[in-house]
């Protein structure tokens, strides 16, 4: 028996569930197919949410053991109850996934549990059930990228999923990959006591980020106890009775070095998850990396089939997928929907945080765009000095002729919150002068944004 819908979304991650909710709010009859036992996809179940819970808990643990006495708070050395910390993490997952389930019920979205396969345009098969629909949205997200020759068992050789479930703090943790995921999870276990070594194939961590920010951030992480092996590749991971042996060598070739490890975290990126969807049968085109090919309206080469989020080109960010989900739902309902890809922020939720939106200096130079730079360090910010959180700075890049803001880069405590100010400014095509003339509350960390804007074409007040 077939069921008729206006829209069937395959995947209930951030992009999928927001697309389903918005479409239902706009009057469409919607079903969402999800094979997991809980809604929310990778982000809510084994990604963004649980990792942030552990980052928060581990940061407080570290502060209690290192910084409280400076503020006159006398406590004994904190004792780690890892089982309870992981339960705290699971509670965060539970609360968020149940929240999505509530929103589905509120908006009369049918959650169809199981694996969805596109049987033909307008037909999605889930087990023995066939869903007939005017439109199909593929929102199946991404999966962990595998390192050739290294088997992930989620016990001693783990992906980001296993790194959220370790039963004890590893004595030595080797992180393969110096991107966002590796640095965030490495930070968690470093704060809890692990020796962390990051092996990165490129010559710097956080590829694509502003070079000055990366240089500053690398120094900060080294002060926190991170060891980096840059321009280096992992060639082999061998399991021994007493741990792991990790063979590494220079990326450009050279002598092999062997690192001891209790746990190896493979965090070399993610790949689009499109297997088993019946794309070939339906005639849906994919690129060489397995991503679904779409046009500017998220439409595939097959009428009535669309895709968004991690399974198409672009940054693999939950909020990028969310914006695409809402925009697509609006278009399918006959409204206007758009995504400004020039104003998609990116955040590394370490301590301090690294946040960025728009172009980097390297990108502007490559494009031949003349620009002015305004920078303000948190060492000159009153709130940062009072709180002893003076690591980092705010940097604003603005067009030399028009003064329009082209990029903003922040390294500092709460940088992930402050970047929202820059995103709004760029969305509204603000100039650095526009930001400089806004009244910011004092004393706040955000005042550094105003001061950096003042520095673009003049002088900041507090330097």
Long-range contacts (C-beta under 8 A, 24 or more apart in sequence): 1-129, 1-130, 2-123, 2-130, 2-131, 2-132, 3-31, 3-129, 3-130, 3-131, 3-132, 4-29, 4-132, 4-133, 5-29, 5-30, 5-31, 5-110, 5-131, 5-132, 5-133, 5-134, 6-30, 6-133, 6-134, 6-135, 6-332, 7-31, 7-133, 7-134, 7-135, 7-136, 7-137, 7-329, 7-332, 8-32, 8-33, 8-116, 8-124, 8-131, 8-133, 8-135, 8-136, 8-137, 9-33, 9-136, 9-137, 9-139, 10-116, 10-118, 10-124, 10-136, 10-137, 10-138, 10-139, 10-140, 10-277, 11-41, 11-116, 11-138, 11-139, 11-140, 11-141, 11-309, 12-36, 12-39, 12-40, 12-41, 12-100, 12-111, 12-139, 13-40, 13-41, 13-42, 13-43, 13-44, 13-139, 13-140, 13-141, 13-309, 13-310, 13-318, 13-321, 14-40, 14-41, 14-43, 14-44, 14-309, 14-318, 14-319, 14-321, 14-322, 14-325, 15-139, 15-141, 15-308, 15-309, 15-310, 15-318, 15-321, 15-322, 15-324, 15-325, 16-41, 16-137, 16-139, 16-140, 16-141, 16-309, 16-321, 16-325, 17-41, 17-100, 17-103, 17-104, 17-325, 18-321, 18-322, 18-325, 18-326, 18-329, 19-137, 19-139, 19-308, 19-324, 19-325, 19-326, 19-328, 19-329, 20-104, 20-107, 20-109, 20-325, 20-329, 21-103, 21-104, 21-107, 21-109, 21-329, 22-325, 22-326, 22-329, 22-330, 23-329, 23-332, 23-333, 24-107, 24-108, 24-109, 25-107, 26-329, 26-330, 26-333, 26-335, 27-333, 28-329, 28-332, 28-333, 30-107, 30-108, 30-109, 30-110, 31-109, 31-110, 31-111, 31-112, 31-131, 31-133, 32-104, 32-109, 32-110, 32-111, 32-112, 33-112, 33-113, 33-114, 33-115, 33-116, 33-124, 33-126, 33-131, 34-111, 34-112, 34-113, 35-113, 35-114, 35-115, 35-116, 37-113, 38-93, 38-97, 38-101, 39-97, 39-100, 39-101, 39-104, 39-111, 40-93, 40-96, 40-97, 40-100, 41-141, 42-141, 42-142, 43-318, 44-93, 44-96, 44-97, 44-100, 45-93, 45-97, 46-160, 46-161, 46-164, 47-160, 47-318, 48-318, 49-92, 49-93, 49-96, 50-89, 50-90, 50-92, 50-93, 50-164, 51-160, 51-164, 51-181, 51-184, 51-185, 51-188, 51-349, 52-92, 52-349, 53-88, 53-89, 53-91, 53-92, 53-93, 54-85, 54-86, 54-89, 54-164, 54-185, 54-188, 55-184, 55-187, 55-188, 55-349, 55-350, 55-351, 57-85, 57-88, 57-89, 58-85, 58-187, 58-188, 58-189, 58-191, 58-192, 59-191, 59-351, 61-85, 61-191, 61-192, 62-191, 67-388, 70-388, 80-169, 80-192, 80-193, 82-166, 82-167, 82-168, 82-169, 82-192, 86-164, 86-165, 89-164, 115-276, 116-277, 117-276, 117-277, 117-278, 118-277, 118-278, 118-279, 118-281, 118-282, 118-284, 118-305, 119-278, 119-281, 119-282, 120-281, 120-282, 121-282, 121-302, 121-303, 121-304, 121-305, 122-304, 125-278, 134-304, 135-304, 135-305, 135-306, 135-332, 136-304, 136-305, 136-306, 137-298, 137-306, 137-307, 137-308, 137-325, 137-328, 138-274, 138-277, 138-284, 138-292, 138-300, 138-305, 138-306, 138-307, 138-308, 138-311, 139-307, 139-308, 139-309, 139-311, 139-321, 139-325, 140-272, 140-273, 140-274, 140-277, 140-311, 141-273, 141-309, 141-310, 141-311, 141-321, 142-270, 142-271, 142-272, 142-273, 142-310, 142-311, 142-316, 143-270, 143-271, 143-272, 143-273, 144-266, 144-270, 144-271, 145-268, 145-269, 145-270, 145-271, 146-266, 147-176, 147-234, 147-266, 147-268, 149-235, 149-236, 150-176, 150-234, 150-236, 150-237, 150-264, 150-266, 152-266, 156-239, 156-243, 156-244, 156-262, 156-263, 156-264, 157-237, 157-239, 157-244, 157-263, 157-264, 157-266, 158-263, 158-264, 158-265, 158-266, 159-265, 159-266, 159-267, 160-185, 160-265, 160-267, 162-265, 163-188, 163-189, 163-263, 163-265, 163-267, 166-263, 169-193, 169-194, 170-194, 170-261, 170-262, 170-263, 171-195, 171-262, 172-197, 172-243, 172-259, 172-260, 172-261, 172-262, 172-263, 173-197, 173-261, 173-262, 173-263, 173-264, 173-265, 174-199, 174-244, 174-246, 174-259, 174-261, 174-263, 174-264, 174-265, 175-199, 175-264, 175-265, 175-267, 176-234, 176-264, 176-265, 176-266, 176-267, 176-268, 177-201, 177-266, 177-267, 177-268, 177-269, 178-202, 178-204, 178-205, 178-206, 178-207, 178-228, 178-230, 179-205, 179-206, 179-207, 179-267, 179-268, 179-269, 180-206, 180-346, 180-348, 181-267, 182-265, 182-267, 183-221, 183-348, 183-350, 184-348, 184-349, 184-350, 185-265, 185-267, 186-226, 186-265, 187-221, 187-224, 187-350, 187-351, 190-224, 190-225, 190-226, 194-263, 195-225, 195-227, 196-225, 196-226, 196-227, 197-226, 197-227, 197-228, 197-229, 197-259, 197-261, 198-226, 198-227, 198-228, 198-229, 199-229, 199-232, 199-233, 199-234, 199-246, 199-248, 199-259, 200-228, 200-229, 200-230, 200-231, 200-232, 201-231, 201-232, 201-233, 201-251, 201-268, 202-230, 202-231, 202-251, 203-230, 203-231, 204-230, 205-230, 206-348, 206-354, 208-360, 209-346, 209-354, 209-356, 209-360, 209-409, 210-356, 210-360, 210-361, 210-362, 210-395, 210-407, 210-409, 211-360, 211-361, 211-362, 212-361, 212-395, 212-409, 213-354, 213-356, 213-395, 213-409, 213-410, 213-411, 216-392, 216-393, 216-411, 217-348, 217-352, 217-354, 217-411, 220-352, 220-391, 220-392, 220-411, 221-350, 237-264, 270-310, 270-316, 272-310, 272-311, 272-312, 273-310, 273-311, 274-311, 287-313, 297-328, 297-331, 298-324, 298-327, 298-328, 298-331, 306-332, 314-341, 315-344, 315-346, 317-344, 317-346, 319-344, 319-345, 320-344, 340-427, 342-426, 343-423, 343-426, 343-427, 345-419, 345-420, 345-422, 345-423, 347-415, 347-416, 347-419, 349-416, 351-413, 352-389, 352-391, 352-392, 352-411, 352-412, 352-413, 352-415, 353-410, 353-411, 353-412, 353-413, 353-414, 353-415, 353-416, 354-410, 354-411, 354-415, 355-409, 355-410, 355-411, 355-415, 355-416, 355-418, 355-419, 356-407, 356-408, 356-409, 356-410, 356-419, 357-407, 357-408, 357-419, 357-422, 357-423, 357-426, 358-397, 358-405, 358-406, 358-407, 358-408, 358-422, 358-426, 359-397, 359-406, 359-407, 360-397, 360-407, 360-409, 361-397, 361-407, 363-407, 364-397, 364-406, 364-407, 369-399, 369-406, 370-399, 370-400, 370-401, 371-397, 371-398, 371-399, 371-400, 371-406, 372-397, 372-398, 372-399, 372-400, 372-403, 372-432, 372-456, 372-457, 373-397, 373-455, 373-456, 374-398, 374-432, 374-452, 374-453, 374-454, 374-455, 374-456, 374-457, 374-460, 375-452, 375-455, 376-448, 376-451, 376-452, 376-454, 376-455, 376-460, 376-462, 376-463, 377-448, 377-463, 378-412, 378-413, 378-445, 378-448, 380-451, 380-460, 380-462, 380-463, 381-443, 381-445, 381-447, 381-448, 381-451, 381-462, 382-442, 382-443, 382-447, 382-462, 383-443, 383-444, 383-445, 383-447, 384-412, 384-413, 384-445, 384-448, 386-443, 387-413, 389-413, 389-445, 393-448, 393-452, 394-418, 394-448, 394-449, 394-451, 394-452, 395-452, 396-422, 396-432, 396-435, 396-449, 396-452, 396-453, 396-455, 396-456, 398-431, 398-432, 398-456, 398-457, 402-431, 403-431, 403-432, 403-433, 403-456, 403-457, 404-429, 404-430, 404-431, 405-430, 405-431, 405-432, 405-435, 408-449, 410-449, 412-445, 412-448, 413-445, 414-445, 418-445, 418-446, 418-448, 418-449, 421-446, 421-449, 422-449, 432-456, 432-457, 433-457
